[in-house]
Amino acid sequence: MSCLSRVCFALCLLGCAMSQALSAGEFNDVLSVGDKAPTWVDLPGTDGKKHSLAELKDQDVIVLAFTCLSCPTAVNYEDRLNALAKQHAGPNGKVAVVAVCVNLVEADRLPKLQARAKEKDFAFQYLSDESQKIAKDYGAIFTPEFYVLNKARQVVYMGAMDDSTDAGRVQHKYVEAAVAAALKGDKPAVTETLARGCRVRYARDRK
């Protein structure tokens, strides 16, 4: 390879790297605020049915939460997530709350999710994706990790639900603020934060 060819090749690699960096968020290696939200299809839920993003077409805003049962932080946020869902429930509700668990450990299998949903009377869809594809498509790293999608199904917020794992010390409710802004067609003041919790338990790629 000639010197000129090497330089061109290096510039090409640099350009690709910069393009990827520009297309991702501050704390997310896959998505950036404003990106079209990845879809999901036929994911089994704790209600015994299969669910897709398309069925929520009449909702103006969607809150998507990656969560699980095996992470204490994620469990700590269950009541807050359920309260948000109940706040917007009802025939005139324009906000859908969807939780997805992608961990493959026994504690996070669908039967355990079903038992938990019944015990806590969850007002939101609780789905399982054993392929883990949806979490990878969103670049989710932690449980819990939250995404707010507007009417056009663009990501308008991603990150933590609020600024404290201690519910009594919360001062900034990022997800609620993003939902309120999206319902008005506005952009939230805070569009991205670093989520807190346990790492998503992605399966290792074995070659």
N, C-alpha and C positions, 0 to 999 in steps of 0.2 A: 504494500500500500504506500502510495507516494505521500510526501509531507502534506501536500495540499489536500489529499483525500482524507488524511488523518484529522486535519483541522476541520474540514467540513463535517466529518463524522462526529467529532467532539461537539461542534456547535449544534448539530442535530440532537444529540443526547441532551445537551443543556437546554435546548428549546423545549424538548418533551418534558423534562423535569420541571421547568418553569411553568409550563402549561398545566401540569398536574397540580402544582402548588397553588396556582391562581384559581383552579377550579374547586379547591377544597376550602373548608372553613378554618378558623383559627385553632379550634380544638378537634376538628373532624377531618380525617384524611380522605373522605369520600365525597361528602356533600358540602355545599356552601349555601348560606341563606339566599333564598331566591330561586334555588334549583327546583325543578319539577320533582315532586315526591315520588319515589319508587312505589310501585303498586304491589299488592299481595292478592293471591287468588286461592280460594278453597282451603283456607287454614281451619283445622278443627278447633271448635270452641268448647268451653266447659258446659255449654248448653246442649251439647250433642249435635250441633249443626256445623256446617262449614261456612266460613265467612270470607268476603272479599271487599276490597276498597270500593269497588263499583257500587255495592249495595248502599253505600253511604252518600250517594250522589245528591240527595236532598239536604244534606247537612252543610251549613256554611263554613264550619270550622271542625277540624278533627285534631284531637290530642292523642298522639301515639306514644305509648310508654313501653319501653323494653324493661321487663322486670322478671322476678322469679321468687321462689319460696326459700331457696337455700342461702340467700344473702340477707343478713340481719338488717342492713340499710334498706334494702328493697321492701322487706316486710314492714319496716318502720313507716314507710311511705304509703302503705296500702290504705289506711284510713283517710289520708289526705286526698289520694287519688279517687277513692270512693265518694268522698264529700264533693269533689269537683264534678263527678259524674251525676250525682243526685241533684246538684245545684242546677244543672242544665237539662235534667230529665223532663219528660212530659211531652204531650202531643205537639206543643209549640216549640220544643227545644231545637235549637239550631247548632248545637255542639255535640259531637259524638266523642266518647272516650273509649279508646281501644288499648288493651294491654296485650303484649306478646311475650311469651317465654320461649327461648330457643335453647336453653341448657339441656343437656342430654343425661344429666345425673338422675338417679332414681327419685330423689326428692323433688325434682321439677318435671316429672312425667305428667301427662295429661290427667290420669286418675287422681293424682295428688292435687293438681290445680282444681279439678272438679270438686273435690272435698272441701278445699279452702274457699272456693267461690260460694258454696252452699253455706258453709259455716259463717262467713262474713257478710253474706247477702250482697255480693258485689253488684253494683248498678251499671257496670261497664262490661263490654265484651272482653273475655279473657281467652286468648288464642294460644295455640302451640304450633311451633314450626320446627320440626325435628331436622329439616334440611339446613336450618340456620341461614337460609338465603336472604330472608327479609332483613335480618340484623346486619348482615354483610352489606346489603344494598344501601342501608342507611348509615353505615360506618359506625354502628353502635359499639361502644367499648365497655360501658358500665351498666350495672343494674342497681338502681333505676336510671334510665336515661330517657329524656322526653323530647318530642318533636311536635310542633304546632303547625298544622297545614291550613292554608286559607281556602277560600271558595274555589280559586283556580288551581288548587292542589299544589301550591308552591310552599316550600319550607320557609316559614317566617320566623321560627325560633327553634333552637336546639340546645340541649344542655340539661342543667339541673332544674328541678321543679321550683326550688326556692333557695334561699341563701343559708339555710341551717338545717342540719339533720334533727335538731331539737325543735319540735313544733312550737314550743313556747318562746323560742328566741328568733323566730322568723321575722324579718323586717321587709324583705323584698320577695314577692311572689311572682317570679318570672313567668311561669306558665299562665297564670291567671291574667297577668298584664298583657301577655301576647294574645290570649284569646279575646280579651276585650278590644284590643286594637284591631285584630283581624275581623271581628264582627262589624267594625265600623269601616272596614276597608283600608285601615291605616297600617303603618309599619310600627312595631313595638319599639320602645326606646332602647331596650336591651334585646339583641337578636341572638346572642350566643354566649354561653357560659360553659365552664368545665363541669361536667357531671361528676357526682360523687357516689361511691358505693363499691361493689365487688366487680371484678372483671367478668365480662361475658365469657362463659366457658366454651370457647370455640373448639371444635374437634381438630386434632392435628391432621394436616395433610400428609398421608403416608405414600411414598413413592417406591 
